[in-house]
Amino acid sequence: MQENYHLLVESIKDYAVYMLDVAGHITTWNVGAERMKGYAEKEIVGTHFSTLFTPQDQEKGKPGKELEIALSKGRYEEEGFRIRKDGTKFWVNVIITPIFSETKEHIGYAKITRDLTEKRRSEELYLLLVNQVKEYAIFMLDVAGNILTWNEGAERIKGYTSHEIVGNHFSIFYTHEDKVINKPGKELEIALRTGKYEEEGWRVRKDGSLFWANVVLTPIYADRHMGYAKVTRDLTERRDLEKINRANTILEATNKELERFAFTVSHDLKEPLRKISLFSNLILNEQKNPLSESQQEHMKKVIFSAGRMNTMIEDILDFSTLSRKQHFEKYNLNDVVSETVELLEQSIEEKKAVIQYSELPHAIIIPSQMRQLFQNLISNSIKFSRKDVPPVVNISHEFINKEKIKVADLWPSDQYLELKIKDNGIGFDPQYAEKVFNLFERLHSKSEYEGTGLGLAISKKIVDNHGGAIFAQSELGRGVEFTLVLPA
């Protein structure tokens, strides 16, 4: 029987199986040990097994400690580096077991070594692959949901570095509302019960901003349940595009009706005005029967009124066609303001106006309408400026959560962009704060300030088109502050 065991051990080629005496000297050496470590039996038998350890492990006395642990606990197992005859390092799994005689005398150790270099290389390559993936957050959780690993994609998407986040519970990425209902815990339960959990929903970055994510959660098993693999993909841009497409569909639904209205206004109202203006000019310039001086004055008022009515119709057309043939885009608001300032360059220079704005964000807007909105508001600030100081217009922004919004009829969003346009002009009585947005509402006489009373009504229509709201705050002599709230 003993001979058969000896033959069995000798024939094993995939494992190094050998014996040590009580001091750690090698007493036997199989074919697998020779193939793995490079030493022939006659070269190694009698040598202390510390020869097979790295110089660093030898300095620390690691070989002796392993024998001590094996003897005191009945077994020692680990994975680590060992050294071949040619000096190369390789990664192994090692098991050391103490051997006792029939009289229970300790006579040595049995040592089994398995070469795991290829397995480790595969694991390292896989880890390298995962860490290099930038489009997906790929990380592991323990059975309780605590974060164990963190790749580069996770850092890019969620904003945390590895040393900041490893060890934290993955619920840190969830909104307050989801935490209250224990959504993270329920996801782990479903994944463990069904083998997989997948959804799309809001997650939270380190800076507190929300992003729309696709999440896949899978339980990991070895000989037991070890934890979970979690893959997260940022779908914010895709969701933005879907929102844009839905908004464009709603917008286009109104096009035909608005086009019919615009055509009616253009044809039925402007044509008679052109004739009034044309024939009034013919009468005024009649040579054979010239008008008296008072008649000429009357006729000039008719021509002026016709021109004013024509301008008013143009403004009404602008108001009625604001939703026609327009599309939402993701656009930089800095560009909108700078383009508007360029359009108003002449009036800005004449009044020596100063337009102040810091770094404004990108937003999903209808660019042409937003330019018109800023043009209307900045023009108003310049027009209704005080005579003693040059006009100053300040534009600022902040993001606010939906909990702070108390306005009805806004497009639903988890976050809103609040824009403030404040000037140092003549202002108005606070009682008119809502009326200023009404059609044809004027707070000043035509002789004092030109205009049709449609500018702010058009501005409100533009904000409505964007699913937002606009407010005005003012006091006489203390300027006006317009607040725009838009879905972010």
Secondary structure, 3 states (H helix, E strand, C coil): CHHHHHHHHHHCCCEEEEEECCCCEECCCCHHHHHHHCCCHHHHCCCEHHHHCCHHHHHCCHHHHHHHHHHHHCCEEEEEEEECCCCCEEEEEEEEEEEECCCCCEEEEEEEEEECHHHHHHHHHHHHHHHHCCCEEEEEECCCCEECCCCHHHHHHHCCCHHHHCCCEHHHHCCHHHHHCCHHHHHHHHHHHHCCEEEEEEEECCCCCEEEEEEEEEEEECCCEEEEEEEEEECHHHHHHHHHHHHHHHHHHCHHHHHHHHHHHHHHHHHHHHHHHHHHHHHHCCCCCCCCHHHHHHHHHHHHHHHHHHHHHHHHHHHHCCCCCCCCEEEEHHHHHHHHHHHCHHHHHHHCCEEEECCCCEEEECHHHHHHHHHHHHHHHHHCCCCCCCCEEEEEEEEEEHHHCCCCCCCCCCEEEEEEEEECCCCCCHHHCCHHHCCCCCCCCCCCCCCCCCHHHHHHHHHHHCCCEEEEEECCCCCEEEEEEEEC
